[in-house]
Amino acid sequence: MFYAILAYHVEETVQSWTPDEDAAVMKDLLEINDRLTRAGKLGPAARLGETAKAVTLRGPGDGMVIDGPFAETKEQLLGLYVLDCANQDEAI
């Protein structure tokens, strides 16, 4: 069974980190990535770009590309992981 871990945070906070602070967070995340990879559990994972540069595809067929997303939230989706686990308890 595949499980998605969605990484939400206040984008302004993340963008305010110094390069050293960002590198420290990424170092911790990469250690987790390595552990999950060694266990054969980690699928696709991505750190997403800033939401100001995001676009949304809407509609059938070729659809229409519009600026956005424009979610009225305090936190933004900044990344995701897909895990291949036997059950929800293992994913958690």
Distance bins in CASP14 RR format, pairs under 12 A and 6 or more apart:
PFRMAT RR
TARGET T0000
AUTHOR 0000-0000-0000
RMODE 2
METHOD distances of the structure
MODEL  1
1 41 0 0 0 0 0 1 0 0 0 0 0
1 82 0 0 0 0 0 1 0 0 0 0 0
1 83 0 0 0 0 1 0 0 0 0 0 0
1 84 1 0 0 1 0 0 0 0 0 0 0
1 85 1 0 0 1 0 0 0 0 0 0 0
1 86 1 0 0 1 0 0 0 0 0 0 0
1 87 1 0 0 1 0 0 0 0 0 0 0
1 88 0 0 0 0 1 0 0 0 0 0 0
1 89 0 0 0 0 0 1 0 0 0 0 0
1 90 0 0 0 0 1 0 0 0 0 0 0
1 91 1 0 0 1 0 0 0 0 0 0 0
2 41 0 0 0 0 0 1 0 0 0 0 0
2 42 0 0 0 0 0 1 0 0 0 0 0
2 43 0 0 0 0 1 0 0 0 0 0 0
2 44 0 0 0 0 1 0 0 0 0 0 0
2 80 0 0 0 0 0 1 0 0 0 0 0
2 81 0 0 0 0 0 1 0 0 0 0 0
2 82 1 0 1 0 0 0 0 0 0 0 0
2 83 1 0 0 1 0 0 0 0 0 0 0
2 84 1 0 1 0 0 0 0 0 0 0 0
2 85 0 0 0 0 1 0 0 0 0 0 0
2 86 0 0 0 0 0 1 0 0 0 0 0
2 87 0 0 0 0 0 1 0 0 0 0 0
2 88 0 0 0 0 0 1 0 0 0 0 0
2 90 0 0 0 0 0 1 0 0 0 0 0
2 91 0 0 0 0 1 0 0 0 0 0 0
3 36 0 0 0 0 0 1 0 0 0 0 0
3 41 0 0 0 0 1 0 0 0 0 0 0
3 42 0 0 0 0 0 1 0 0 0 0 0
3 43 0 0 0 0 0 1 0 0 0 0 0
3 80 0 0 0 0 0 1 0 0 0 0 0
3 81 0 0 0 0 1 0 0 0 0 0 0
3 82 1 0 0 1 0 0 0 0 0 0 0
3 83 1 0 1 0 0 0 0 0 0 0 0
3 84 0 0 0 0 1 0 0 0 0 0 0
3 85 1 0 1 0 0 0 0 0 0 0 0
3 86 0 0 0 0 0 1 0 0 0 0 0
3 87 0 0 0 0 1 0 0 0 0 0 0
3 88 1 0 0 1 0 0 0 0 0 0 0
3 89 0 0 0 0 0 1 0 0 0 0 0
3 90 0 0 0 0 1 0 0 0 0 0 0
3 91 1 1 0 0 0 0 0 0 0 0 0
3 92 0 0 0 0 1 0 0 0 0 0 0
4 43 0 0 0 0 0 1 0 0 0 0 0
4 44 0 0 0 0 1 0 0 0 0 0 0
4 45 0 0 0 0 0 1 0 0 0 0 0
4 46 0 0 0 0 0 1 0 0 0 0 0
4 77 0 0 0 0 0 1 0 0 0 0 0
4 79 0 0 0 0 0 1 0 0 0 0 0
4 80 1 0 1 0 0 0 0 0 0 0 0
4 81 1 0 0 1 0 0 0 0 0 0 0
4 82 1 0 1 0 0 0 0 0 0 0 0
4 83 1 0 0 1 0 0 0 0 0 0 0
4 84 0 0 0 0 0 1 0 0 0 0 0
4 85 0 0 0 0 0 1 0 0 0 0 0
4 88 0 0 0 0 0 1 0 0 0 0 0
4 91 0 0 0 0 1 0 0 0 0 0 0
5 29 0 0 0 0 0 1 0 0 0 0 0
5 32 0 0 0 0 1 0 0 0 0 0 0
5 33 0 0 0 0 0 1 0 0 0 0 0
5 36 0 0 0 0 1 0 0 0 0 0 0
5 41 0 0 0 0 0 1 0 0 0 0 0
5 42 0 0 0 0 0 1 0 0 0 0 0
5 43 0 0 0 0 0 1 0 0 0 0 0
5 44 0 0 0 0 0 1 0 0 0 0 0
5 45 0 0 0 0 1 0 0 0 0 0 0
5 46 0 0 0 0 0 1 0 0 0 0 0
5 77 0 0 0 0 0 1 0 0 0 0 0
5 78 0 0 0 0 0 1 0 0 0 0 0
5 79 0 0 0 0 1 0 0 0 0 0 0
5 80 1 0 0 1 0 0 0 0 0 0 0
5 81 1 0 1 0 0 0 0 0 0 0 0
5 82 1 0 0 1 0 0 0 0 0 0 0
5 83 1 0 0 1 0 0 0 0 0 0 0
5 85 0 0 0 0 0 1 0 0 0 0 0
5 88 0 0 0 0 0 1 0 0 0 0 0
5 91 1 0 0 1 0 0 0 0 0 0 0
5 92 0 0 0 0 1 0 0 0 0 0 0
6 45 0 0 0 0 0 1 0 0 0 0 0
6 46 0 0 0 0 0 1 0 0 0 0 0
6 48 0 0 0 0 0 1 0 0 0 0 0
6 75 0 0 0 0 0 1 0 0 0 0 0
6 76 0 0 0 0 0 1 0 0 0 0 0
6 77 1 0 1 0 0 0 0 0 0 0 0
6 78 0 0 0 0 1 0 0 0 0 0 0
6 79 1 0 0 1 0 0 0 0 0 0 0
6 80 1 0 1 0 0 0 0 0 0 0 0
6 81 0 0 0 0 1 0 0 0 0 0 0
6 82 0 0 0 0 0 1 0 0 0 0 0
6 83 0 0 0 0 0 1 0 0 0 0 0
7 14 0 0 0 0 1 0 0 0 0 0 0
7 25 0 0 0 0 0 1 0 0 0 0 0
7 26 0 0 0 0 0 1 0 0 0 0 0
7 29 0 0 0 0 1 0 0 0 0 0 0
7 32 0 0 0 0 0 1 0 0 0 0 0
7 45 0 0 0 0 1 0 0 0 0 0 0
7 46 0 0 0 0 1 0 0 0 0 0 0
7 47 0 0 0 0 1 0 0 0 0 0 0
7 48 0 0 0 0 1 0 0 0 0 0 0
7 49 0 0 0 0 0 1 0 0 0 0 0
7 75 0 0 0 0 1 0 0 0 0 0 0
7 76 0 0 0 0 1 0 0 0 0 0 0
7 77 1 0 0 1 0 0 0 0 0 0 0
7 78 1 0 1 0 0 0 0 0 0 0 0
7 79 1 0 1 0 0 0 0 0 0 0 0
7 80 1 0 0 1 0 0 0 0 0 0 0
7 81 1 0 0 1 0 0 0 0 0 0 0
8 14 0 0 0 0 0 1 0 0 0 0 0
8 48 0 0 0 0 0 1 0 0 0 0 0
8 51 0 0 0 0 0 1 0 0 0 0 0
8 71 0 0 0 0 0 1 0 0 0 0 0
8 73 0 0 0 0 1 0 0 0 0 0 0
8 74 0 0 0 0 1 0 0 0 0 0 0
8 75 1 0 1 0 0 0 0 0 0 0 0
8 76 1 0 0 1 0 0 0 0 0 0 0
8 77 1 0 1 0 0 0 0 0 0 0 0
8 78 1 0 0 1 0 0 0 0 0 0 0
8 79 0 0 0 0 1 0 0 0 0 0 0
8 80 0 0 0 0 1 0 0 0 0 0 0
9 15 0 0 0 0 0 1 0 0 0 0 0
9 16 0 0 0 0 0 1 0 0 0 0 0
9 17 0 0 0 0 0 1 0 0 0 0 0
9 22 0 0 0 0 0 1 0 0 0 0 0
9 25 0 0 0 0 1 0 0 0 0 0 0
9 29 0 0 0 0 0 1 0 0 0 0 0
9 47 0 0 0 0 0 1 0 0 0 0 0
9 48 0 0 0 0 0 1 0 0 0 0 0
9 51 0 0 0 0 0 1 0 0 0 0 0
9 73 0 0 0 0 0 1 0 0 0 0 0
9 74 0 0 0 0 1 0 0 0 0 0 0
9 75 1 0 1 0 0 0 0 0 0 0 0
9 76 1 0 0 1 0 0 0 0 0 0 0
9 77 0 0 0 0 1 0 0 0 0 0 0
9 78 1 0 1 0 0 0 0 0 0 0 0
9 79 0 0 0 0 1 0 0 0 0 0 0
10 16 0 0 0 0 1 0 0 0 0 0 0
10 17 0 0 0 0 0 1 0 0 0 0 0
10 51 0 0 0 0 0 1 0 0 0 0 0
10 73 0 0 0 0 1 0 0 0 0 0 0
10 74 1 0 0 1 0 0 0 0 0 0 0
10 75 1 0 1 0 0 0 0 0 0 0 0
10 76 1 0 0 1 0 0 0 0 0 0 0
10 77 0 0 0 0 0 1 0 0 0 0 0
10 78 0 0 0 0 1 0 0 0 0 0 0
11 17 0 0 0 0 0 1 0 0 0 0 0
11 48 0 0 0 0 1 0 0 0 0 0 0
11 49 0 0 0 0 1 0 0 0 0 0 0
11 50 1 0 0 1 0 0 0 0 0 0 0
11 51 1 0 0 1 0 0 0 0 0 0 0
11 52 0 0 0 0 1 0 0 0 0 0 0
11 53 0 0 0 0 0 1 0 0 0 0 0
11 54 0 0 0 0 0 1 0 0 0 0 0
11 69 0 0 0 0 0 1 0 0 0 0 0
11 71 0 0 0 0 0 1 0 0 0 0 0
11 73 0 0 0 0 1 0 0 0 0 0 0
11 74 0 0 0 0 1 0 0 0 0 0 0
11 75 1 0 0 1 0 0 0 0 0 0 0
11 76 1 0 1 0 0 0 0 0 0 0 0
11 77 0 0 0 0 1 0 0 0 0 0 0
11 78 1 0 0 1 0 0 0 0 0 0 0
11 79 0 0 0 0 0 1 0 0 0 0 0
12 50 0 0 0 0 0 1 0 0 0 0 0
12 51 0 0 0 0 0 1 0 0 0 0 0
12 52 0 0 0 0 0 1 0 0 0 0 0
12 74 0 0 0 0 1 0 0 0 0 0 0
12 75 0 0 0 0 0 1 0 0 0 0 0
12 76 0 0 0 0 1 0 0 0 0 0 0
12 78 0 0 0 0 0 1 0 0 0 0 0
13 21 0 0 0 0 0 1 0 0 0 0 0
13 22 0 0 0 0 0 1 0 0 0 0 0
13 25 0 0 0 0 0 1 0 0 0 0 0
13 74 0 0 0 0 0 1 0 0 0 0 0
13 75 0 0 0 0 1 0 0 0 0 0 0
13 76 0 0 0 0 0 1 0 0 0 0 0
13 78 0 0 0 0 0 1 0 0 0 0 0
14 21 0 0 0 0 1 0 0 0 0 0 0
14 22 1 0 0 1 0 0 0 0 0 0 0
14 25 0 0 0 0 1 0 0 0 0 0 0
14 26 0 0 0 0 0 1 0 0 0 0 0
14 47 0 0 0 0 1 0 0 0 0 0 0
14 48 0 0 0 0 0 1 0 0 0 0 0
14 49 0 0 0 0 0 1 0 0 0 0 0
14 50 0 0 0 0 1 0 0 0 0 0 0
14 51 0 0 0 0 0 1 0 0 0 0 0
14 75 0 0 0 0 0 1 0 0 0 0 0
14 76 0 0 0 0 1 0 0 0 0 0 0
14 77 0 0 0 0 0 1 0 0 0 0 0
14 78 1 0 0 1 0 0 0 0 0 0 0
14 79 0 0 0 0 0 1 0 0 0 0 0
15 21 0 0 0 0 0 1 0 0 0 0 0
15 22 0 0 0 0 1 0 0 0 0 0 0
15 49 0 0 0 0 0 1 0 0 0 0 0
15 50 1 0 0 1 0 0 0 0 0 0 0
15 51 0 0 0 0 0 1 0 0 0 0 0
15 52 0 0 0 0 1 0 0 0 0 0 0
15 76 0 0 0 0 0 1 0 0 0 0 0
15 78 0 0 0 0 1 0 0 0 0 0 0
16 22 0 0 0 0 1 0 0 0 0 0 0
17 23 0 0 0 0 1 0 0 0 0 0 0
17 24 0 0 0 0 1 0 0 0 0 0 0
17 25 1 0 0 1 0 0 0 0 0 0 0
17 26 0 0 0 0 0 1 0 0 0 0 0
17 78 0 0 0 0 0 1 0 0 0 0 0
18 24 0 0 0 0 1 0 0 0 0 0 0
18 25 0 0 0 0 0 1 0 0 0 0 0
19 25 0 0 0 0 0 1 0 0 0 0 0
19 26 0 0 0 0 0 1 0 0 0 0 0
20 26 0 0 0 0 0 1 0 0 0 0 0
20 27 0 0 0 0 0 1 0 0 0 0 0
21 27 0 0 0 0 0 1 0 0 0 0 0
21 28 0 0 0 0 0 1 0 0 0 0 0
22 28 0 0 0 0 0 1 0 0 0 0 0
22 29 0 0 0 0 0 1 0 0 0 0 0
22 47 0 0 0 0 0 1 0 0 0 0 0
22 78 0 0 0 0 0 1 0 0 0 0 0
23 29 0 0 0 0 0 1 0 0 0 0 0
23 30 0 0 0 0 0 1 0 0 0 0 0
24 30 0 0 0 0 0 1 0 0 0 0 0
24 31 0 0 0 0 0 1 0 0 0 0 0
25 31 0 0 0 0 0 1 0 0 0 0 0
25 32 0 0 0 0 0 1 0 0 0 0 0
25 47 0 0 0 0 0 1 0 0 0 0 0
25 78 0 0 0 0 0 1 0 0 0 0 0
26 32 0 0 0 0 0 1 0 0 0 0 0
26 33 0 0 0 0 1 0 0 0 0 0 0
26 45 0 0 0 0 0 1 0 0 0 0 0
26 47 0 0 0 0 1 0 0 0 0 0 0
26 78 0 0 0 0 0 1 0 0 0 0 0
26 79 0 0 0 0 0 1 0 0 0 0 0
27 33 0 0 0 0 0 1 0 0 0 0 0
27 34 0 0 0 0 0 1 0 0 0 0 0
28 34 0 0 0 0 0 1 0 0 0 0 0
28 35 0 0 0 0 0 1 0 0 0 0 0
29 35 0 0 0 0 0 1 0 0 0 0 0
29 36 0 0 0 0 0 1 0 0 0 0 0
29 42 0 0 0 0 0 1 0 0 0 0 0
29 45 0 0 0 0 1 0 0 0 0 0 0
29 46 0 0 0 0 0 1 0 0 0 0 0
29 47 0 0 0 0 1 0 0 0 0 0 0
29 78 0 0 0 0 0 1 0 0 0 0 0
29 79 0 0 0 0 1 0 0 0 0 0 0
29 81 0 0 0 0 1 0 0 0 0 0 0
30 36 0 0 0 0 0 1 0 0 0 0 0
30 37 0 0 0 0 1 0 0 0 0 0 0
30 42 0 0 0 0 0 1 0 0 0 0 0
30 45 0 0 0 0 0 1 0 0 0 0 0
30 47 0 0 0 0 0 1 0 0 0 0 0
31 37 0 0 0 0 0 1 0 0 0 0 0
31 38 0 0 0 0 0 1 0 0 0 0 0
32 38 0 0 0 0 0 1 0 0 0 0 0
32 39 0 0 0 0 0 1 0 0 0 0 0
32 41 0 0 0 0 0 1 0 0 0 0 0
32 42 0 0 0 0 1 0 0 0 0 0 0
32 45 0 0 0 0 1 0 0 0 0 0 0
32 81 0 0 0 0 1 0 0 0 0 0 0
32 83 0 0 0 0 0 1 0 0 0 0 0
33 39 0 0 0 0 0 1 0 0 0 0 0
33 40 0 0 0 0 0 1 0 0 0 0 0
33 41 0 0 0 0 0 1 0 0 0 0 0
33 42 1 0 0 1 0 0 0 0 0 0 0
33 43 0 0 0 0 1 0 0 0 0 0 0
33 44 0 0 0 0 0 1 0 0 0 0 0
33 45 1 0 0 1 0 0 0 0 0 0 0
33 46 0 0 0 0 0 1 0 0 0 0 0
33 47 0 0 0 0 0 1 0 0 0 0 0
33 81 1 0 0 1 0 0 0 0 0 0 0
33 82 0 0 0 0 0 1 0 0 0 0 0
33 83 0 0 0 0 0 1 0 0 0 0 0
34 40 0 0 0 0 0 1 0 0 0 0 0
34 41 0 0 0 0 0 1 0 0 0 0 0
34 42 0 0 0 0 1 0 0 0 0 0 0
34 45 0 0 0 0 0 1 0 0 0 0 0
35 41 0 0 0 0 1 0 0 0 0 0 0
35 42 0 0 0 0 1 0 0 0 0 0 0
35 83 0 0 0 0 0 1 0 0 0 0 0
36 42 1 1 0 0 0 0 0 0 0 0 0
36 43 0 0 0 0 1 0 0 0 0 0 0
36 44 0 0 0 0 0 1 0 0 0 0 0
36 45 0 0 0 0 1 0 0 0 0 0 0
36 81 1 0 0 1 0 0 0 0 0 0 0
36 82 0 0 0 0 0 1 0 0 0 0 0
36 83 1 0 0 1 0 0 0 0 0 0 0
36 84 0 0 0 0 1 0 0 0 0 0 0
36 85 0 0 0 0 1 0 0 0 0 0 0
36 90 0 0 0 0 0 1 0 0 0 0 0
36 91 0 0 0 0 0 1 0 0 0 0 0
37 43 0 0 0 0 1 0 0 0 0 0 0
37 44 0 0 0 0 0 1 0 0 0 0 0
37 45 0 0 0 0 1 0 0 0 0 0 0
37 81 0 0 0 0 0 1 0 0 0 0 0
37 83 0 0 0 0 0 1 0 0 0 0 0
37 84 0 0 0 0 0 1 0 0 0 0 0
39 83 0 0 0 0 1 0 0 0 0 0 0
39 84 0 0 0 0 1 0 0 0 0 0 0
39 85 0 0 0 0 1 0 0 0 0 0 0
39 86 0 0 0 0 0 1 0 0 0 0 0
39 90 0 0 0 0 1 0 0 0 0 0 0
40 82 0 0 0 0 0 1 0 0 0 0 0
40 83 0 0 0 0 1 0 0 0 0 0 0
40 84 1 0 0 1 0 0 0 0 0 0 0
40 85 0 0 0 0 1 0 0 0 0 0 0
40 86 0 0 0 0 0 1 0 0 0 0 0
40 90 0 0 0 0 0 1 0 0 0 0 0
41 81 0 0 0 0 1 0 0 0 0 0 0
41 82 0 0 0 0 1 0 0 0 0 0 0
41 83 1 0 1 0 0 0 0 0 0 0 0
41 84 1 0 1 0 0 0 0 0 0 0 0
41 85 1 0 0 1 0 0 0 0 0 0 0
41 86 0 0 0 0 1 0 0 0 0 0 0
41 90 0 0 0 0 1 0 0 0 0 0 0
41 91 0 0 0 0 1 0 0 0 0 0 0
42 80 0 0 0 0 0 1 0 0 0 0 0
42 81 1 0 0 1 0 0 0 0 0 0 0
42 82 1 0 0 1 0 0 0 0 0 0 0
42 83 1 0 0 1 0 0 0 0 0 0 0
42 84 1 0 0 1 0 0 0 0 0 0 0
42 85 0 0 0 0 0 1 0 0 0 0 0
42 91 0 0 0 0 0 1 0 0 0 0 0
43 80 0 0 0 0 0 1 0 0 0 0 0
43 81 1 0 0 1 0 0 0 0 0 0 0
43 82 1 0 1 0 0 0 0 0 0 0 0
43 83 1 0 0 1 0 0 0 0 0 0 0
43 84 1 0 0 1 0 0 0 0 0 0 0
43 85 0 0 0 0 0 1 0 0 0 0 0
44 79 0 0 0 0 0 1 0 0 0 0 0
44 80 1 0 0 1 0 0 0 0 0 0 0
44 81 1 0 0 1 0 0 0 0 0 0 0
44 82 1 0 1 0 0 0 0 0 0 0 0
44 83 0 0 0 0 0 1 0 0 0 0 0
44 84 0 0 0 0 0 1 0 0 0 0 0
45 79 1 0 0 1 0 0 0 0 0 0 0
45 80 1 0 0 1 0 0 0 0 0 0 0
45 81 1 0 1 0 0 0 0 0 0 0 0
45 82 1 0 0 1 0 0 0 0 0 0 0
45 83 0 0 0 0 1 0 0 0 0 0 0
46 77 0 0 0 0 0 1 0 0 0 0 0
46 78 0 0 0 0 1 0 0 0 0 0 0
46 79 1 0 1 0 0 0 0 0 0 0 0
46 80 1 0 1 0 0 0 0 0 0 0 0
46 81 0 0 0 0 1 0 0 0 0 0 0
46 82 0 0 0 0 1 0 0 0 0 0 0
47 77 0 0 0 0 0 1 0 0 0 0 0
47 78 1 0 0 1 0 0 0 0 0 0 0
47 79 1 0 1 0 0 0 0 0 0 0 0
47 80 0 0 0 0 1 0 0 0 0 0 0
47 81 0 0 0 0 0 1 0 0 0 0 0
48 54 1 0 0 1 0 0 0 0 0 0 0
48 69 0 0 0 0 0 1 0 0 0 0 0
48 76 0 0 0 0 1 0 0 0 0 0 0
48 77 1 0 0 1 0 0 0 0 0 0 0
48 78 1 0 1 0 0 0 0 0 0 0 0
48 79 1 0 1 0 0 0 0 0 0 0 0
48 80 1 0 0 1 0 0 0 0 0 0 0
48 81 0 0 0 0 0 1 0 0 0 0 0
49 55 0 0 0 0 0 1 0 0 0 0 0
49 76 0 0 0 0 1 0 0 0 0 0 0
49 77 0 0 0 0 0 1 0 0 0 0 0
49 78 1 0 0 1 0 0 0 0 0 0 0
49 79 0 0 0 0 1 0 0 0 0 0 0
49 80 0 0 0 0 0 1 0 0 0 0 0
50 68 0 0 0 0 0 1 0 0 0 0 0
50 69 0 0 0 0 0 1 0 0 0 0 0
50 76 0 0 0 0 1 0 0 0 0 0 0
50 77 0 0 0 0 0 1 0 0 0 0 0
50 78 0 0 0 0 1 0 0 0 0 0 0
50 79 0 0 0 0 0 1 0 0 0 0 0
51 67 0 0 0 0 0 1 0 0 0 0 0
51 68 1 0 0 1 0 0 0 0 0 0 0
51 69 1 0 0 1 0 0 0 0 0 0 0
51 70 0 0 0 0 1 0 0 0 0 0 0
51 71 0 0 0 0 1 0 0 0 0 0 0
51 73 0 0 0 0 0 1 0 0 0 0 0
51 75 0 0 0 0 0 1 0 0 0 0 0
51 76 1 0 1 0 0 0 0 0 0 0 0
51 77 0 0 0 0 1 0 0 0 0 0 0
51 78 0 0 0 0 1 0 0 0 0 0 0
51 79 0 0 0 0 0 1 0 0 0 0 0
52 67 0 0 0 0 1 0 0 0 0 0 0
52 68 0 0 0 0 1 0 0 0 0 0 0
52 69 0 0 0 0 0 1 0 0 0 0 0
52 70 0 0 0 0 0 1 0 0 0 0 0
52 76 0 0 0 0 1 0 0 0 0 0 0
53 67 0 0 0 0 1 0 0 0 0 0 0
53 68 0 0 0 0 1 0 0 0 0 0 0
53 69 0 0 0 0 0 1 0 0 0 0 0
53 76 0 0 0 0 0 1 0 0 0 0 0
54 65 0 0 0 0 0 1 0 0 0 0 0
54 66 0 0 0 0 0 1 0 0 0 0 0
54 67 1 0 0 1 0 0 0 0 0 0 0
54 68 1 0 1 0 0 0 0 0 0 0 0
54 69 1 0 1 0 0 0 0 0 0 0 0
54 70 0 0 0 0 1 0 0 0 0 0 0
54 71 0 0 0 0 0 1 0 0 0 0 0
54 76 0 0 0 0 1 0 0 0 0 0 0
54 77 0 0 0 0 1 0 0 0 0 0 0
54 78 0 0 0 0 0 1 0 0 0 0 0
55 63 0 0 0 0 0 1 0 0 0 0 0
55 64 0 0 0 0 0 1 0 0 0 0 0
55 65 1 0 1 0 0 0 0 0 0 0 0
55 66 1 0 0 1 0 0 0 0 0 0 0
55 67 1 0 0 1 0 0 0 0 0 0 0
55 68 1 0 0 1 0 0 0 0 0 0 0
55 69 0 0 0 0 1 0 0 0 0 0 0
55 70 0 0 0 0 0 1 0 0 0 0 0
56 63 0 0 0 0 0 1 0 0 0 0 0
56 64 0 0 0 0 1 0 0 0 0 0 0
56 65 1 0 0 1 0 0 0 0 0 0 0
56 66 1 0 1 0 0 0 0 0 0 0 0
56 67 1 0 0 1 0 0 0 0 0 0 0
56 68 1 0 1 0 0 0 0 0 0 0 0
56 69 1 0 1 0 0 0 0 0 0 0 0
56 70 0 0 0 0 1 0 0 0 0 0 0
56 71 0 0 0 0 0 1 0 0 0 0 0
57 63 1 0 0 1 0 0 0 0 0 0 0
57 64 1 0 0 1 0 0 0 0 0 0 0
57 65 1 0 1 0 0 0 0 0 0 0 0
57 66 0 0 0 0 1 0 0 0 0 0 0
57 67 0 0 0 0 0 1 0 0 0 0 0
57 68 0 0 0 0 0 1 0 0 0 0 0
57 69 0 0 0 0 0 1 0 0 0 0 0
58 64 1 0 1 0 0 0 0 0 0 0 0
58 65 0 0 0 0 1 0 0 0 0 0 0
58 66 1 0 0 1 0 0 0 0 0 0 0
58 67 0 0 0 0 0 1 0 0 0 0 0
58 68 0 0 0 0 0 1 0 0 0 0 0
58 69 0 0 0 0 0 1 0 0 0 0 0
59 65 0 0 0 0 0 1 0 0 0 0 0
59 66 0 0 0 0 0 1 0 0 0 0 0
68 76 0 0 0 0 0 1 0 0 0 0 0
69 76 0 0 0 0 1 0 0 0 0 0 0
69 77 0 0 0 0 1 0 0 0 0 0 0
70 76 0 0 0 0 0 1 0 0 0 0 0
71 77 0 0 0 0 1 0 0 0 0 0 0
81 91 0 0 0 0 1 0 0 0 0 0 0
82 91 0 0 0 0 0 1 0 0 0 0 0
83 90 0 0 0 0 1 0 0 0 0 0 0
83 91 1 0 1 0 0 0 0 0 0 0 0
83 92 0 0 0 0 1 0 0 0 0 0 0
84 90 0 0 0 0 1 0 0 0 0 0 0
84 91 0 0 0 0 1 0 0 0 0 0 0
85 91 1 0 1 0 0 0 0 0 0 0 0
85 92 0 0 0 0 1 0 0 0 0 0 0
86 92 0 0 0 0 0 1 0 0 0 0 0
END
